[in-house]
Amino acid sequence: MAFGRSERRRRSTVDPLSLKILVAGGFGVGKTTLVGAVSEIKPLRTEEQLTEAGRPVDDLGGVETKTTTTVAMDFGRITVNDELLLYLFGTPGQDRFWFLWDELSLGALGAVVLADTRRLADSFASIDYFERRGLPFVVAVNCFDGAERYPTEVVQDALDLPPEVPVMLCDARCKESVRDVLISVVKHAGQVGAQQREPALP
């Protein structure tokens, strides 16, 4: 009994495991909103106003009311439980800021590719990037008000994803919904890691 109590006390004082998760996706898909919805600290944001000079390169189709854009990253933190702490890094969505992705992805456990069914093709660049790097990811479809909703199987086929990549619906404004997505990333990355550690058959 004494050993059991001391063991519980020891575990309660151990620092939680800290993991880094990327939040990626196309321009205007809701990455900044997602990080802000779930972060327990005031999120670090690097947003700037959209300008007339950027109109030729920033496609505002479907997000005409958007007035700002992330130019470096969003940063937030969420404590999932006593044993797990997640640090979130939201990537910039426009092509001209992709040079930052290599730095942001260093040390990451996995990623969320946030998708918008109105602009689904914008997800391909993020998916291709993580597939090339071998970084586990899940696709979370942000259910915008007024946007048509499709079964996850339809989205998976449209994005030509292998069946083992999780696809789920979410509301980037809702803390509980975002938390479910992040837990899915951690579980998927753990499964991928376990498969990679399995010894090859003779």
C-alpha positions in Angstrom: 0.0 0.0 0.0 2.8 2.4 0.9 4.5 1.8 -2.4 1.3 2.4 -4.3 0.7 5.8 -2.7 4.3 6.9 -3.3 4.1 5.7 -6.9 1.0 7.8 -7.4 2.6 10.8 -5.8 5.7 10.4 -8.0 3.6 10.2 -11.1 1.5 13.2 -10.2 4.7 15.3 -10.0 6.1 14.1 -13.4 5.9 16.8 -16.1 3.4 16.0 -18.8 4.6 14.9 -22.2 4.8 17.9 -24.5 4.0 17.3 -28.2 4.0 19.7 -31.2 1.1 19.6 -33.7 0.9 21.6 -36.9 -2.4 23.1 -38.2 -2.2 23.5 -41.9 -4.6 24.1 -44.8 -5.5 26.6 -47.5 -6.0 30.3 -47.2 -9.0 31.3 -45.1 -9.8 27.7 -44.0 -10.0 28.6 -40.3 -6.5 27.7 -38.9 -6.3 30.9 -36.7 -9.8 30.3 -35.5 -9.0 26.7 -34.6 -5.9 27.5 -32.6 -7.7 30.4 -30.8 -10.8 28.2 -29.9 -8.8 25.6 -28.0 -5.7 27.4 -26.7 -5.6 27.9 -22.9 -3.2 30.8 -23.3 -3.7 33.9 -25.3 -2.7 32.7 -28.8 0.2 34.3 -30.5 -1.0 35.6 -33.9 0.9 37.1 -36.8 -2.0 38.5 -38.8 -1.8 41.4 -41.1 -4.4 43.3 -43.1 -5.1 42.1 -46.6 -4.1 44.8 -49.1 -4.9 45.7 -52.7 -1.4 44.6 -53.7 -2.2 41.1 -52.6 -5.4 40.7 -54.5 -3.8 39.3 -57.6 -2.2 36.5 -55.6 -4.7 35.8 -52.8 -7.8 34.0 -54.0 -10.7 35.3 -52.0 -13.3 33.1 -53.7 -15.5 31.7 -51.0 -13.9 33.9 -48.2 -14.8 37.3 -49.6 -15.3 38.8 -46.1 -11.8 37.8 -44.9 -9.8 41.0 -44.1 -6.6 39.6 -42.5 -4.1 36.8 -43.2 -1.4 34.9 -41.1 2.1 35.9 -42.3 4.2 33.7 -40.0 2.3 31.4 -37.7 -0.3 31.0 -35.0 0.7 29.5 -31.6 -1.4 28.1 -28.8 -1.3 25.5 -26.1 -3.8 23.0 -24.7 -3.4 20.6 -21.7 -5.3 17.5 -22.7 -4.9 15.8 -19.3 -2.2 15.5 -16.6 0.0 13.5 -18.9 -0.3 15.3 -22.2 0.4 18.9 -23.3 0.0 20.0 -26.9 1.7 23.0 -28.5 -0.1 24.1 -31.7 1.5 25.8 -34.6 -0.7 27.2 -37.3 1.0 27.6 -40.7 0.4 30.4 -43.1 -1.9 29.4 -46.0 -0.5 31.3 -49.0 2.1 29.9 -51.3 4.5 32.8 -50.8 4.9 31.9 -47.1 5.6 28.2 -47.6 9.3 28.6 -47.0 8.3 28.8 -43.3 6.8 25.3 -43.2 10.1 23.5 -43.0 11.0 25.4 -39.8 7.6 25.0 -38.3 7.5 21.2 -39.0 10.7 20.4 -37.2 10.0 18.2 -34.2 6.3 17.9 -34.9 4.5 14.7 -34.0 1.8 15.2 -36.6 -0.5 17.6 -38.3 -4.1 18.7 -38.9 -5.0 19.5 -42.5 -8.0 21.8 -42.2 -10.3 21.6 -45.2 -13.2 23.6 -46.6 -15.5 21.7 -49.0 -16.1 24.9 -50.9 -12.4 25.1 -51.7 -11.3 21.4 -51.3 -8.5 21.7 -53.9 -6.7 24.1 -51.6 -6.0 21.1 -49.3 -3.8 19.2 -51.8 -0.7 21.3 -51.2 -0.7 20.6 -47.4 -1.5 16.9 -48.0 1.4 16.6 -50.5 3.8 18.3 -48.1 3.1 16.0 -45.2 3.1 12.9 -47.4 6.5 13.8 -48.7 7.9 14.4 -45.3 6.3 11.2 -43.8 4.5 13.3 -41.1 1.3 11.7 -39.9 -1.8 13.9 -40.4 -5.5 13.9 -40.2 -7.9 15.8 -42.4 -10.5 17.9 -40.5 -13.4 19.3 -42.6 -14.3 22.7 -41.1 -18.1 22.8 -41.3 -18.7 26.4 -42.3 -22.2 27.8 -42.0 -24.0 27.5 -45.3 -21.4 25.1 -46.8 -22.7 21.8 -48.2 -21.8 18.9 -46.0 -20.5 15.6 -47.4 -19.9 12.2 -45.8 -16.2 11.8 -44.7 -15.9 8.9 -47.2 -16.7 11.3 -50.1 -14.1 13.8 -48.9 -11.5 11.0 -48.5 -12.2 9.9 -52.1 -12.1 13.5 -53.4 -8.7 14.1 -51.8 -7.4 10.6 -52.9 -6.4 9.7 -49.4 -5.4 6.2 -48.3 -7.9 4.6 -46.0 -5.7 4.8 -43.0 -5.7 8.6 -43.0 -8.5 9.8 -40.6 -11.0 12.2 -42.0 -13.5 13.9 -39.6 -15.9 16.8 -39.5 -15.3 19.6 -37.1 -16.3 23.1 -36.1 -13.1 25.2 -35.7 -15.0 27.6 -33.4 -15.8 24.9 -30.9 -13.3 23.9 -28.2 -14.7 20.4 -27.8 -14.7 19.7 -31.5 -11.1 20.9 -32.0 -10.0 18.9 -28.9 -11.4 15.7 -30.6 -9.4 16.5 -33.7 -6.2 17.0 -31.8 -6.6 13.8 -29.9 -7.2 12.0 -33.2 -3.8 13.4 -34.5 -2.0 12.0 -31.4 -3.7 8.6 -31.7 -3.0 8.4 -35.5 0.7 9.4 -35.1 1.0 6.8 -32.4 -0.4 4.1 -34.6 1.9 5.1 -37.5 4.9 5.1 -35.2 4.0 1.6 -33.9 3.7 0.3 -37.4 7.1 1.7 -38.3 8.7 0.1 -35.3 7.3 -3.4 -36.1 10.1 -5.8 -37.3 10.0 -6.8 -40.9 8.8 -10.3 -41.7 11.7 -12.6 -42.7 
